[in-house]
Amino acid sequence: MTLSVWFRRAVPFLLALVLTTVGIRTYLQSVPPAGRSGPAVPTIVYIKPKTGVQDIALILREAGVIRSTWAFLALAYVQGSLKRLQSGEYEFDSGMTLLEILQKIEAGRVVTHQVTIPEGFTAEDIARLLATERLSDPDRFLALVQDPAVAARLNVPAPRLEGYLFPDTYRLTRGMSEEEIIRTMVNRFQQAAPPDFEEQAARLKMDPHEIVTLASLIEKEVQLDAERPLVSAVFHNRLRLRMPLQSDPTAVYMVPRTQRRITASDLQRKTPYNTYLLPGLPPGPIANPGLASIRAALRPAAVNYLYFVAKNDGSHQFSRSLEQHQQAVRMYQGGGKASQE
């Protein structure tokens, strides 16, 4: 049999095979995978990293996303997708076709979670928030925050990352490692920091880590943006005069507490961060400050205040002398123990 004769006889068979393959692919692409009708109802499925295609098919079937693992695997094969499926958290509507499901996993169009980290949150606060969203293991997150090797990898000039987890709104995905989340937050800090951060700090005879530490105190003390430069001035003035900073929040940092109000006994507790008992700045930030507090730490107001006391409405009364401060304490705190920052 000559080649031309063989080819003429083989053409109908080859054409039938191609049409059959095309027909199977078209069928697999267009049929709703789970045979469901009615309004689209989303189903959330999480595919762990390094999950094989057969296990992915089983996960989808058990979740009710697809009806047949065979059909899913067959379509993945004819589409050439067997080795291109990505891990992550996915949302599937009941009206999606098998092809749409496959393409979504192949493209890695995962669910994102919007998480807002408020200014003044500590690393422990952030760890709890992420755990609530099922995005992170809190113990591992905190261990990495306190690991000097991680700080070095992220080019942070400190042994811990408290203070450098920038408060912002993030879009995170399940499956991100704790270090990836931390890296995202630290990168945001580095992007937000003034470009001449070191030069501005040097003009105040401080280094960037000291500025971040000071900014964290301002963040924990202040509610009103207009007062941030004033509180910054109080702290700068006290540092220059070698007066204790006497910042209440430093006395309770990293101390388990059941009550919200800071008491006189809290102020006498011996910790490395208590600026009532130790001079100068604490050894590191006590929270993660926002950009307004960082700017305030770099640009204190040109005032000679040495004291402030809360007026119980979110604002403070500032004083230049101890006598003025004591009068303000009697007026606003009824003679109780007050901060003398």
MIRO-870270 format. One record per residue (C-alpha): residue in one letter; chain; x, y, z. Coordinates in nm, 4 decimals, always signed. Layout:
# MIRO-870270
<r r="A" c="A" c1="X" c2="Y" c3="Z"/>
...
//
This chain:
# MIRO-870270
<r r="M" c="A" c1="+0.0000" c2="+0.0000" c3="+0.0000"/>
<r r="T" c="A" c1="+0.1393" c2="+0.3343" c3="-0.1052"/>
<r r="L" c="A" c1="+0.1580" c2="+0.6271" c3="+0.1348"/>
<r r="S" c="A" c1="-0.1042" c2="+0.8225" c3="-0.0594"/>
<r r="V" c="A" c1="-0.3521" c2="+0.5330" c3="-0.0520"/>
<r r="W" c="A" c1="-0.2943" c2="+0.4840" c3="+0.3230"/>
<r r="F" c="A" c1="-0.3451" c2="+0.8540" c3="+0.3851"/>
<r r="R" c="A" c1="-0.6749" c2="+0.8599" c3="+0.1890"/>
<r r="R" c="A" c1="-0.8029" c2="+0.5631" c3="+0.3944"/>
<r r="A" c="A" c1="-0.6805" c2="+0.7088" c3="+0.7234"/>
<r r="V" c="A" c1="-0.8342" c2="+1.0543" c3="+0.6722"/>
<r r="P" c="A" c1="-1.1924" c2="+0.9557" c3="+0.7677"/>
<r r="F" c="A" c1="-1.0668" c2="+0.7814" c3="+1.0824"/>
<r r="L" c="A" c1="-0.8460" c2="+1.0745" c3="+1.1824"/>
<r r="L" c="A" c1="-1.1280" c2="+1.3200" c3="+1.1148"/>
<r r="A" c="A" c1="-1.3674" c2="+1.1154" c3="+1.3272"/>
<r r="L" c="A" c1="-1.1097" c2="+1.1035" c3="+1.6077"/>
<r r="V" c="A" c1="-1.0581" c2="+1.4791" c3="+1.5949"/>
<r r="L" c="A" c1="-1.4322" c2="+1.5465" c3="+1.5907"/>
<r r="T" c="A" c1="-1.4820" c2="+1.3093" c3="+1.8803"/>
<r r="T" c="A" c1="-1.2075" c2="+1.4787" c3="+2.0805"/>
<r r="V" c="A" c1="-1.3493" c2="+1.8217" c3="+2.0005"/>
<r r="G" c="A" c1="-1.6941" c2="+1.7019" c3="+2.0933"/>
<r r="I" c="A" c1="-1.5774" c2="+1.5625" c3="+2.4270"/>
<r r="R" c="A" c1="-1.3883" c2="+1.8810" c3="+2.5050"/>
<r r="T" c="A" c1="-1.6871" c2="+2.0975" c3="+2.4071"/>
<r r="Y" c="A" c1="-1.9155" c2="+1.8858" c3="+2.6235"/>
<r r="L" c="A" c1="-1.6812" c2="+1.8944" c3="+2.9201"/>
<r r="Q" c="A" c1="-1.6356" c2="+2.2704" c3="+2.8849"/>
<r r="S" c="A" c1="-2.0020" c2="+2.3594" c3="+2.8674"/>
<r r="V" c="A" c1="-2.1889" c2="+2.1263" c3="+3.1022"/>
<r r="P" c="A" c1="-2.2498" c2="+2.2594" c3="+3.4575"/>
<r r="P" c="A" c1="-2.0220" c2="+2.0352" c3="+3.6675"/>
<r r="A" c="A" c1="-2.2512" c2="+1.9628" c3="+3.9576"/>
<r r="G" c="A" c1="-2.5827" c2="+1.9559" c3="+3.7755"/>
<r r="R" c="A" c1="-2.7252" c2="+2.2288" c3="+4.0023"/>
<r r="S" c="A" c1="-2.9820" c2="+2.4879" c3="+3.9023"/>
<r r="G" c="A" c1="-3.1232" c2="+2.8044" c3="+4.0566"/>
<r r="P" c="A" c1="-2.9404" c2="+3.1123" c3="+4.1792"/>
<r r="A" c="A" c1="-2.5637" c2="+3.1028" c3="+4.2053"/>
<r r="V" c="A" c1="-2.4571" c2="+2.9963" c3="+4.5535"/>
<r r="P" c="A" c1="-2.0870" c2="+3.0483" c3="+4.6296"/>
<r r="T" c="A" c1="-1.8835" c2="+2.7606" c3="+4.7709"/>
<r r="I" c="A" c1="-1.5454" c2="+2.8282" c3="+4.9310"/>
<r r="V" c="A" c1="-1.2758" c2="+2.5646" c3="+4.8800"/>
<r r="Y" c="A" c1="-0.9188" c2="+2.5735" c3="+5.0097"/>
<r r="I" c="A" c1="-0.6508" c2="+2.3849" c3="+4.8170"/>
<r r="K" c="A" c1="-0.3329" c2="+2.3431" c3="+5.0190"/>
<r r="P" c="A" c1="+0.0089" c2="+2.3947" c3="+4.8574"/>
<r r="K" c="A" c1="+0.1532" c2="+2.0915" c3="+4.6772"/>
<r r="T" c="A" c1="-0.1891" c2="+1.9267" c3="+4.6365"/>
<r r="G" c="A" c1="-0.1918" c2="+1.6924" c3="+4.3349"/>
<r r="V" c="A" c1="-0.4489" c2="+1.7205" c3="+4.0571"/>
<r r="Q" c="A" c1="-0.6311" c2="+1.4012" c3="+4.1608"/>
<r r="D" c="A" c1="-0.6648" c2="+1.5273" c3="+4.5177"/>
<r r="I" c="A" c1="-0.7859" c2="+1.8630" c3="+4.3860"/>
<r r="A" c="A" c1="-1.0582" c2="+1.6818" c3="+4.1924"/>
<r r="L" c="A" c1="-1.1601" c2="+1.4907" c3="+4.5071"/>
<r r="I" c="A" c1="-1.1697" c2="+1.8117" c3="+4.7126"/>
<r r="L" c="A" c1="-1.3926" c2="+1.9775" c3="+4.4543"/>
<r r="R" c="A" c1="-1.6267" c2="+1.6797" c3="+4.4381"/>
<r r="E" c="A" c1="-1.6549" c2="+1.6524" c3="+4.8177"/>
<r r="A" c="A" c1="-1.7364" c2="+2.0235" c3="+4.8345"/>
<r r="G" c="A" c1="-2.0098" c2="+1.9787" c3="+4.5750"/>
<r r="V" c="A" c1="-1.8351" c2="+2.2007" c3="+4.3223"/>
<r r="I" c="A" c1="-1.8078" c2="+1.9237" c3="+4.0619"/>
<r r="R" c="A" c1="-2.0000" c2="+1.6004" c3="+4.0191"/>
<r r="S" c="A" c1="-1.7378" c2="+1.3876" c3="+3.8445"/>
<r r="T" c="A" c1="-1.3682" c2="+1.3713" c3="+3.9229"/>
<r r="W" c="A" c1="-1.3214" c2="+1.1856" c3="+3.5929"/>
<r r="A" c="A" c1="-1.4708" c2="+1.4700" c3="+3.3913"/>
<r r="F" c="A" c1="-1.2545" c2="+1.7246" c3="+3.5703"/>
<r r="L" c="A" c1="-0.9369" c2="+1.5209" c3="+3.5181"/>
<r r="A" c="A" c1="-1.0257" c2="+1.4532" c3="+3.1544"/>
<r r="L" c="A" c1="-1.0772" c2="+1.8217" c3="+3.0832"/>
<r r="A" c="A" c1="-0.7571" c2="+1.9110" c3="+3.2682"/>
<r r="Y" c="A" c1="-0.5763" c2="+1.6611" c3="+3.0454"/>
<r r="V" c="A" c1="-0.7163" c2="+1.7843" c3="+2.7118"/>
<r r="Q" c="A" c1="-0.6575" c2="+2.1459" c3="+2.8190"/>
<r r="G" c="A" c1="-0.2992" c2="+2.0701" c3="+2.9189"/>
<r r="S" c="A" c1="-0.3668" c2="+2.1947" c3="+3.2719"/>
<r r="L" c="A" c1="-0.2627" c2="+1.8933" c3="+3.4787"/>
<r r="K" c="A" c1="+0.0552" c2="+2.0564" c3="+3.6098"/>
<r r="R" c="A" c1="-0.0635" c2="+2.4180" c3="+3.6135"/>
<r r="L" c="A" c1="-0.3258" c2="+2.4130" c3="+3.8889"/>
<r r="Q" c="A" c1="-0.2495" c2="+2.6472" c3="+4.1792"/>
<r r="S" c="A" c1="-0.3146" c2="+2.6237" c3="+4.5507"/>
<r r="G" c="A" c1="-0.5199" c2="+2.8764" c3="+4.7440"/>
<r r="E" c="A" c1="-0.8696" c2="+2.9624" c3="+4.8581"/>
<r r="Y" c="A" c1="-1.1290" c2="+2.9740" c3="+4.5794"/>
<r r="E" c="A" c1="-1.4924" c2="+3.0784" c3="+4.5537"/>
<r r="F" c="A" c1="-1.7092" c2="+2.8890" c3="+4.3044"/>
<r r="D" c="A" c1="-2.0648" c2="+2.9718" c3="+4.1982"/>
<r r="S" c="A" c1="-2.3102" c2="+2.6921" c3="+4.1303"/>
<r r="G" c="A" c1="-2.3607" c2="+2.8102" c3="+3.7715"/>
<r r="M" c="A" c1="-1.9950" c2="+2.7811" c3="+3.6706"/>
<r r="T" c="A" c1="-1.9007" c2="+2.5361" c3="+3.3978"/>
<r r="L" c="A" c1="-1.6256" c2="+2.2828" c3="+3.4403"/>
<r r="L" c="A" c1="-1.3999" c2="+2.4896" c3="+3.2130"/>
<r r="E" c="A" c1="-1.4586" c2="+2.8040" c3="+3.4199"/>
<r r="I" c="A" c1="-1.3690" c2="+2.6147" c3="+3.7377"/>
<r r="L" c="A" c1="-1.0542" c2="+2.4734" c3="+3.5797"/>
<r r="Q" c="A" c1="-0.9465" c2="+2.8090" c3="+3.4379"/>
<r r="K" c="A" c1="-0.9985" c2="+2.9791" c3="+3.7731"/>
<r r="I" c="A" c1="-0.7690" c2="+2.7339" c3="+3.9523"/>
<r r="E" c="A" c1="-0.5128" c2="+2.7424" c3="+3.6716"/>
<r r="A" c="A" c1="-0.5024" c2="+3.1231" c3="+3.6790"/>
<r r="G" c="A" c1="-0.4824" c2="+3.1293" c3="+4.0603"/>
<r r="R" c="A" c1="-0.7791" c2="+3.3675" c3="+4.0963"/>
<r r="V" c="A" c1="-0.7991" c2="+3.3146" c3="+4.4708"/>
<r r="V" c="A" c1="-1.0206" c2="+3.4817" c3="+4.7317"/>
<r r="T" c="A" c1="-0.8612" c2="+3.7874" c3="+4.8914"/>
<r r="H" c="A" c1="-0.9356" c2="+3.9053" c3="+5.2446"/>
<r r="Q" c="A" c1="-0.9333" c2="+4.2772" c3="+5.3200"/>
<r r="V" c="A" c1="-0.7733" c2="+4.3305" c3="+5.6591"/>
<r r="T" c="A" c1="-0.7281" c2="+4.6714" c3="+5.8202"/>
<r r="I" c="A" c1="-0.4545" c2="+4.7128" c3="+6.0812"/>
<r r="P" c="A" c1="-0.5356" c2="+5.0199" c3="+6.2956"/>
<r r="E" c="A" c1="-0.2660" c2="+5.2635" c3="+6.4055"/>
<r r="G" c="A" c1="-0.1320" c2="+5.1714" c3="+6.7487"/>
<r r="F" c="A" c1="-0.1942" c2="+4.7976" c3="+6.7219"/>
<r r="T" c="A" c1="+0.0804" c2="+4.5893" c3="+6.8771"/>
<r r="A" c="A" c1="+0.2229" c2="+4.2813" c3="+6.7064"/>
<r r="E" c="A" c1="+0.0137" c2="+4.0738" c3="+6.9467"/>
<r r="D" c="A" c1="-0.3013" c2="+4.2632" c3="+6.8414"/>
<r r="I" c="A" c1="-0.2181" c2="+4.1992" c3="+6.4753"/>
<r r="A" c="A" c1="-0.1540" c2="+3.8296" c3="+6.5406"/>
<r r="R" c="A" c1="-0.4958" c2="+3.7951" c3="+6.7054"/>
<r r="L" c="A" c1="-0.6690" c2="+3.9781" c3="+6.4209"/>
<r r="L" c="A" c1="-0.5067" c2="+3.7611" c3="+6.1530"/>
<r r="A" c="A" c1="-0.5927" c2="+3.4457" c3="+6.3485"/>
<r r="T" c="A" c1="-0.9564" c2="+3.5566" c3="+6.3655"/>
<r r="E" c="A" c1="-0.9536" c2="+3.5831" c3="+5.9855"/>
<r r="R" c="A" c1="-0.7891" c2="+3.2374" c3="+5.9641"/>
<r r="L" c="A" c1="-0.4938" c2="+3.3892" c3="+5.7808"/>
<r r="S" c="A" c1="-0.2117" c2="+3.3168" c3="+6.0235"/>
<r r="D" c="A" c1="-0.1004" c2="+3.1098" c3="+6.3189"/>
<r r="P" c="A" c1="-0.0597" c2="+3.3657" c3="+6.6017"/>
<r r="D" c="A" c1="+0.2244" c2="+3.1870" c3="+6.7778"/>
<r r="R" c="A" c1="+0.4285" c2="+3.1508" c3="+6.4604"/>
<r r="F" c="A" c1="+0.3527" c2="+3.5100" c3="+6.3604"/>
<r r="L" c="A" c1="+0.4797" c2="+3.6450" c3="+6.6940"/>
<r r="A" c="A" c1="+0.7829" c2="+3.4175" c3="+6.6892"/>
<r r="L" c="A" c1="+0.8852" c2="+3.5598" c3="+6.3515"/>
<r r="V" c="A" c1="+0.8220" c2="+3.9173" c3="+6.4654"/>
<r r="Q" c="A" c1="+1.0635" c2="+3.8602" c3="+6.7540"/>
<r r="D" c="A" c1="+1.3275" c2="+3.6800" c3="+6.5457"/>
<r r="P" c="A" c1="+1.6372" c2="+3.8969" c3="+6.4792"/>
<r r="A" c="A" c1="+1.7184" c2="+3.6909" c3="+6.1698"/>
<r r="V" c="A" c1="+1.3841" c2="+3.7818" c3="+6.0139"/>
<r r="A" c="A" c1="+1.4414" c2="+4.1499" c3="+6.0933"/>
<r r="A" c="A" c1="+1.7834" c2="+4.1294" c3="+5.9289"/>
<r r="R" c="A" c1="+1.6375" c2="+3.9672" c3="+5.6158"/>
<r r="L" c="A" c1="+1.3888" c2="+4.2521" c3="+5.5893"/>
<r r="N" c="A" c1="+1.6565" c2="+4.5218" c3="+5.6380"/>
<r r="V" c="A" c1="+1.5032" c2="+4.6487" c3="+5.9617"/>
<r r="P" c="A" c1="+1.7566" c2="+4.8169" c3="+6.1956"/>
<r r="A" c="A" c1="+1.6237" c2="+4.6446" c3="+6.5077"/>
<r r="P" c="A" c1="+1.6169" c2="+4.2982" c3="+6.6642"/>
<r r="R" c="A" c1="+1.2339" c2="+4.2875" c3="+6.6587"/>
<r r="L" c="A" c1="+0.9699" c2="+4.3975" c3="+6.4100"/>
<r r="E" c="A" c1="+0.7363" c2="+4.5680" c3="+6.6543"/>
<r r="G" c="A" c1="+0.6926" c2="+4.9190" c3="+6.5174"/>
<r r="Y" c="A" c1="+0.7578" c2="+4.8195" c3="+6.1554"/>
<r r="L" c="A" c1="+0.4297" c2="+4.6352" c3="+6.0801"/>
<r r="F" c="A" c1="+0.2745" c2="+4.9334" c3="+5.9093"/>
<r r="P" c="A" c1="-0.0906" c2="+5.0081" c3="+5.9924"/>
<r r="D" c="A" c1="-0.2871" c2="+4.9971" c3="+5.6670"/>
<r r="T" c="A" c1="-0.5514" c2="+4.8025" c3="+5.4763"/>
<r r="Y" c="A" c1="-0.4139" c2="+4.4865" c3="+5.3172"/>
<r r="R" c="A" c1="-0.5564" c2="+4.2301" c3="+5.0786"/>
<r r="L" c="A" c1="-0.4254" c2="+3.8944" c3="+5.1968"/>
<r r="T" c="A" c1="-0.4912" c2="+3.5393" c3="+5.0857"/>
<r r="R" c="A" c1="-0.5127" c2="+3.2130" c3="+5.2728"/>
<r r="G" c="A" c1="-0.2000" c2="+3.0134" c3="+5.2089"/>
<r r="M" c="A" c1="+0.0351" c2="+3.3100" c3="+5.2458"/>
<r r="S" c="A" c1="+0.3012" c2="+3.2211" c3="+5.4990"/>
<r r="E" c="A" c1="+0.3369" c2="+3.4266" c3="+5.8143"/>
<r r="E" c="A" c1="+0.6679" c2="+3.5585" c3="+5.6865"/>
<r r="E" c="A" c1="+0.5060" c2="+3.6668" c3="+5.3588"/>
<r r="I" c="A" c1="+0.2433" c2="+3.8637" c3="+5.5518"/>
<r r="I" c="A" c1="+0.5086" c2="+4.0212" c3="+5.7720"/>
<r r="R" c="A" c1="+0.7200" c2="+4.1062" c3="+5.4667"/>
<r r="T" c="A" c1="+0.4177" c2="+4.2763" c3="+5.3066"/>
<r r="M" c="A" c1="+0.3647" c2="+4.4946" c3="+5.6155"/>
<r r="V" c="A" c1="+0.7320" c2="+4.5825" c3="+5.6546"/>
<r r="N" c="A" c1="+0.7574" c2="+4.6672" c3="+5.2842"/>
<r r="R" c="A" c1="+0.4608" c2="+4.9004" c3="+5.3258"/>
<r r="F" c="A" c1="+0.6421" c2="+5.0691" c3="+5.6161"/>
<r r="Q" c="A" c1="+0.9542" c2="+5.1146" c3="+5.4055"/>
<r r="Q" c="A" c1="+0.7490" c2="+5.2616" c3="+5.1208"/>
<r r="A" c="A" c1="+0.5616" c2="+5.5008" c3="+5.3533"/>
<r r="A" c="A" c1="+0.8630" c2="+5.6245" c3="+5.5495"/>
<r r="P" c="A" c1="+1.0027" c2="+5.9636" c3="+5.4414"/>
<r r="P" c="A" c1="+1.2746" c2="+5.9249" c3="+5.1756"/>
<r r="D" c="A" c1="+1.5148" c2="+6.1265" c3="+5.3917"/>
<r r="F" c="A" c1="+1.4208" c2="+5.9424" c3="+5.7104"/>
<r r="E" c="A" c1="+1.7803" c2="+5.8966" c3="+5.8294"/>
<r r="E" c="A" c1="+1.8738" c2="+6.2579" c3="+5.7569"/>
<r r="Q" c="A" c1="+1.5694" c2="+6.3946" c3="+5.9429"/>
<r r="A" c="A" c1="+1.6430" c2="+6.1687" c3="+6.2403"/>
<r r="A" c="A" c1="+2.0087" c2="+6.2720" c3="+6.2419"/>
<r r="R" c="A" c1="+1.9095" c2="+6.6405" c3="+6.2627"/>
<r r="L" c="A" c1="+1.7401" c2="+6.5503" c3="+6.5922"/>
<r r="K" c="A" c1="+2.0507" c2="+6.3560" c3="+6.6987"/>
<r r="M" c="A" c1="+1.8540" c2="+6.0295" c3="+6.6815"/>
<r r="D" c="A" c1="+1.8548" c2="+5.7251" c3="+6.4587"/>
<r r="P" c="A" c1="+1.5506" c2="+5.5887" c3="+6.2676"/>
<r r="H" c="A" c1="+1.4833" c2="+5.3168" c3="+6.5249"/>
<r r="E" c="A" c1="+1.4683" c2="+5.5757" c3="+6.8029"/>
<r r="I" c="A" c1="+1.2246" c2="+5.7809" c3="+6.5940"/>
<r r="V" c="A" c1="+1.0004" c2="+5.4774" c3="+6.5378"/>
<r r="T" c="A" c1="+1.0151" c2="+5.4043" c3="+6.9107"/>
<r r="L" c="A" c1="+0.9198" c2="+5.7620" c3="+6.9942"/>
<r r="A" c="A" c1="+0.6438" c2="+5.7545" c3="+6.7304"/>
<r r="S" c="A" c1="+0.4965" c2="+5.4458" c3="+6.8951"/>
<r r="L" c="A" c1="+0.4677" c2="+5.6340" c3="+7.2264"/>
<r r="I" c="A" c1="+0.2983" c2="+5.9248" c3="+7.0496"/>
<r r="E" c="A" c1="+0.0603" c2="+5.6821" c3="+6.8783"/>
<r r="K" c="A" c1="-0.0459" c2="+5.5243" c3="+7.2064"/>
<r r="E" c="A" c1="-0.0889" c2="+5.8599" c3="+7.3837"/>
<r r="V" c="A" c1="-0.2737" c2="+6.0665" c3="+7.1231"/>
<r r="Q" c="A" c1="-0.6168" c2="+6.0518" c3="+6.9631"/>
<r r="L" c="A" c1="-0.6215" c2="+6.3920" c3="+6.7899"/>
<r r="D" c="A" c1="-0.3833" c2="+6.4510" c3="+6.4981"/>
<r r="A" c="A" c1="-0.3377" c2="+6.8151" c3="+6.5980"/>
<r r="E" c="A" c1="-0.1861" c2="+6.7065" c3="+6.9293"/>
<r r="R" c="A" c1="+0.0760" c2="+6.4708" c3="+6.7891"/>
<r r="P" c="A" c1="+0.3436" c2="+6.7413" c3="+6.7375"/>
<r r="L" c="A" c1="+0.2694" c2="+6.8772" c3="+7.0857"/>
<r r="V" c="A" c1="+0.3121" c2="+6.5398" c3="+7.2567"/>
<r r="S" c="A" c1="+0.6217" c2="+6.4867" c3="+7.0456"/>
<r r="A" c="A" c1="+0.7577" c2="+6.8173" c3="+7.1754"/>
<r r="V" c="A" c1="+0.6958" c2="+6.7115" c3="+7.5365"/>
<r r="F" c="A" c1="+0.8936" c2="+6.3911" c3="+7.4843"/>
<r r="H" c="A" c1="+1.1753" c2="+6.5651" c3="+7.2960"/>
<r r="N" c="A" c1="+1.1991" c2="+6.8330" c3="+7.5647"/>
<r r="R" c="A" c1="+1.2132" c2="+6.5723" c3="+7.8391"/>
<r r="L" c="A" c1="+1.4807" c2="+6.3725" c3="+7.6565"/>
<r r="R" c="A" c1="+1.6888" c2="+6.6870" c3="+7.6156"/>
<r r="L" c="A" c1="+1.6554" c2="+6.7670" c3="+7.9878"/>
<r r="R" c="A" c1="+1.7128" c2="+6.4023" c3="+8.0856"/>
<r r="M" c="A" c1="+1.3728" c2="+6.3854" c3="+8.2517"/>
<r r="P" c="A" c1="+1.1903" c2="+6.0501" c3="+8.2642"/>
<r r="L" c="A" c1="+0.9334" c2="+6.0291" c3="+7.9848"/>
<r r="Q" c="A" c1="+0.6689" c2="+5.8872" c3="+8.2217"/>
<r r="S" c="A" c1="+0.4525" c2="+5.7530" c3="+7.9410"/>
<r r="D" c="A" c1="+0.1740" c2="+5.5381" c3="+8.0873"/>
<r r="P" c="A" c1="+0.1482" c2="+5.2937" c3="+7.7924"/>
<r r="T" c="A" c1="+0.5132" c2="+5.1937" c3="+7.8310"/>
<r r="A" c="A" c1="+0.4400" c2="+5.0630" c3="+8.1823"/>
<r r="V" c="A" c1="+0.1907" c2="+4.8036" c3="+8.0573"/>
<r r="Y" c="A" c1="+0.3538" c2="+4.7003" c3="+7.7296"/>
<r r="M" c="A" c1="+0.3783" c2="+4.3191" c3="+7.7028"/>
<r r="V" c="A" c1="+0.2165" c2="+4.2837" c3="+8.0476"/>
<r r="P" c="A" c1="-0.0964" c2="+4.0620" c3="+8.0695"/>
<r r="R" c="A" c1="-0.3810" c2="+4.2757" c3="+8.2014"/>
<r r="T" c="A" c1="-0.7497" c2="+4.2245" c3="+8.2715"/>
<r r="Q" c="A" c1="-0.8528" c2="+4.5899" c3="+8.3208"/>
<r r="R" c="A" c1="-0.8291" c2="+4.8711" c3="+8.0668"/>
<r r="R" c="A" c1="-0.7446" c2="+5.1529" c3="+8.3075"/>
<r r="I" c="A" c1="-0.3791" c2="+5.1957" c3="+8.3986"/>
<r r="T" c="A" c1="-0.3321" c2="+5.1997" c3="+8.7752"/>
<r r="A" c="A" c1="-0.0649" c2="+5.3378" c3="+9.0094"/>
<r r="S" c="A" c1="+0.0662" c2="+4.9845" c3="+9.0658"/>
<r r="D" c="A" c1="+0.1104" c2="+4.9455" c3="+8.6879"/>
<r r="L" c="A" c1="+0.3352" c2="+5.2505" c3="+8.6853"/>
<r r="Q" c="A" c1="+0.5626" c2="+5.0913" c3="+8.9470"/>
<r r="R" c="A" c1="+0.5984" c2="+4.7572" c3="+8.7707"/>
<r r="K" c="A" c1="+0.9582" c2="+4.6768" c3="+8.6791"/>
<r r="T" c="A" c1="+0.9836" c2="+4.6062" c3="+8.3062"/>
<r r="P" c="A" c1="+1.2465" c2="+4.7069" c3="+8.0466"/>
<r r="Y" c="A" c1="+0.9867" c2="+4.9370" c3="+7.8871"/>
<r r="N" c="A" c1="+0.8563" c2="+5.1289" c3="+8.1898"/>
<r r="T" c="A" c1="+0.9611" c2="+5.4909" c3="+8.1358"/>
<r r="Y" c="A" c1="+0.8451" c2="+5.5808" c3="+8.4865"/>
<r r="L" c="A" c1="+1.1309" c2="+5.3763" c3="+8.6298"/>
<r r="L" c="A" c1="+1.3910" c2="+5.3932" c3="+8.3516"/>
<r r="P" c="A" c1="+1.5351" c2="+5.7029" c3="+8.1835"/>
<r r="G" c="A" c1="+1.5245" c2="+5.7749" c3="+7.8127"/>
<r r="L" c="A" c1="+1.3365" c2="+5.5870" c3="+7.5447"/>
<r r="P" c="A" c1="+1.2281" c2="+5.2273" c3="+7.5960"/>
<r r="P" c="A" c1="+1.4440" c2="+4.9663" c3="+7.4179"/>
<r r="G" c="A" c1="+1.2062" c2="+4.9526" c3="+7.1226"/>
<r r="P" c="A" c1="+0.8609" c2="+5.0461" c3="+6.9942"/>
<r r="I" c="A" c1="+0.5575" c2="+4.9586" c3="+7.2066"/>
<r r="A" c="A" c1="+0.3194" c2="+4.9537" c3="+6.9092"/>
<r r="N" c="A" c1="+0.3084" c2="+5.0065" c3="+6.5340"/>
<r r="P" c="A" c1="+0.2728" c2="+5.3790" c3="+6.4631"/>
<r r="G" c="A" c1="+0.1068" c2="+5.5352" c3="+6.1632"/>
<r r="L" c="A" c1="+0.2678" c2="+5.7896" c3="+5.9339"/>
<r r="A" c="A" c1="+0.1218" c2="+6.0887" c3="+6.1236"/>
<r r="S" c="A" c1="+0.2956" c2="+5.9823" c3="+6.4440"/>
<r r="I" c="A" c1="+0.6243" c2="+5.9160" c3="+6.2608"/>
<r r="R" c="A" c1="+0.6089" c2="+6.2641" c3="+6.1084"/>
<r r="A" c="A" c1="+0.5295" c2="+6.4127" c3="+6.4489"/>
<r r="A" c="A" c1="+0.8305" c2="+6.2363" c3="+6.6014"/>
<r r="L" c="A" c1="+1.0466" c2="+6.3933" c3="+6.3304"/>
<r r="R" c="A" c1="+0.8858" c2="+6.7375" c3="+6.3547"/>
<r r="P" c="A" c1="+0.7976" c2="+6.8264" c3="+6.7132"/>
<r r="A" c="A" c1="+0.6131" c2="+7.1515" c3="+6.7723"/>
<r r="A" c="A" c1="+0.8268" c2="+7.4500" c3="+6.8731"/>
<r r="V" c="A" c1="+0.6908" c2="+7.4697" c3="+7.2279"/>
<r r="N" c="A" c1="+0.8467" c2="+7.4253" c3="+7.5727"/>
<r r="Y" c="A" c1="+0.5787" c2="+7.2030" c3="+7.7239"/>
<r r="L" c="A" c1="+0.6991" c2="+6.9374" c3="+7.9671"/>
<r r="Y" c="A" c1="+0.3682" c2="+6.7893" c3="+8.0841"/>
<r r="F" c="A" c1="+0.0270" c2="+6.6877" c3="+7.9575"/>
<r r="V" c="A" c1="-0.2788" c2="+6.5350" c3="+8.1182"/>
<r r="A" c="A" c1="-0.5896" c2="+6.3818" c3="+7.9648"/>
<r r="K" c="A" c1="-0.9027" c2="+6.5977" c3="+7.9719"/>
<r r="N" c="A" c1="-1.1275" c2="+6.2902" c3="+7.9370"/>
<r r="D" c="A" c1="-1.2654" c2="+6.4016" c3="+7.5994"/>
<r r="G" c="A" c1="-0.9853" c2="+6.2680" c3="+7.3813"/>
<r r="S" c="A" c1="-0.7733" c2="+6.5812" c3="+7.4165"/>
<r r="H" c="A" c1="-0.4993" c2="+6.6893" c3="+7.6597"/>
<r r="Q" c="A" c1="-0.4030" c2="+6.9909" c3="+7.8663"/>
<r r="F" c="A" c1="-0.0385" c2="+7.0863" c3="+7.8142"/>
<r r="S" c="A" c1="+0.1738" c2="+7.2618" c3="+8.0749"/>
<r r="R" c="A" c1="+0.5195" c2="+7.4169" c3="+8.0989"/>
<r r="S" c="A" c1="+0.5722" c2="+7.3794" c3="+8.4736"/>
<r r="L" c="A" c1="+0.4971" c2="+7.1188" c3="+8.7367"/>
<r r="E" c="A" c1="+0.2759" c2="+7.3674" c3="+8.9213"/>
<r r="Q" c="A" c1="+0.0623" c2="+7.4258" c3="+8.6102"/>
<r r="H" c="A" c1="+0.0459" c2="+7.0521" c3="+8.5525"/>
<r r="Q" c="A" c1="-0.0691" c2="+6.9796" c3="+8.9060"/>
<r r="Q" c="A" c1="-0.3453" c2="+7.2374" c3="+8.8669"/>
<r r="A" c="A" c1="-0.4527" c2="+7.0666" c3="+8.5424"/>
<r r="V" c="A" c1="-0.4500" c2="+6.7293" c3="+8.7150"/>
<r r="R" c="A" c1="-0.6785" c2="+6.8588" c3="+8.9889"/>
<r r="M" c="A" c1="-0.9089" c2="+7.0116" c3="+8.7311"/>
<r r="Y" c="A" c1="-0.9354" c2="+6.7175" c3="+8.4927"/>
<r r="Q" c="A" c1="-0.8508" c2="+6.4139" c3="+8.7013"/>
<r r="G" c="A" c1="-1.0047" c2="+6.5068" c3="+9.0367"/>
<r r="G" c="A" c1="-0.6707" c2="+6.4787" c3="+9.2144"/>
<r r="G" c="A" c1="-0.6045" c2="+6.1245" c3="+9.0927"/>
<r r="K" c="A" c1="-0.2736" c2="+5.9915" c3="+8.9637"/>
<r r="A" c="A" c1="-0.2060" c2="+6.1359" c3="+8.6219"/>
<r r="S" c="A" c1="+0.0545" c2="+6.1039" c3="+8.3538"/>
<r r="Q" c="A" c1="+0.3357" c2="+6.3561" c3="+8.3757"/>
<r r="E" c="A" c1="+0.4788" c2="+6.3063" c3="+8.0327"/>
//
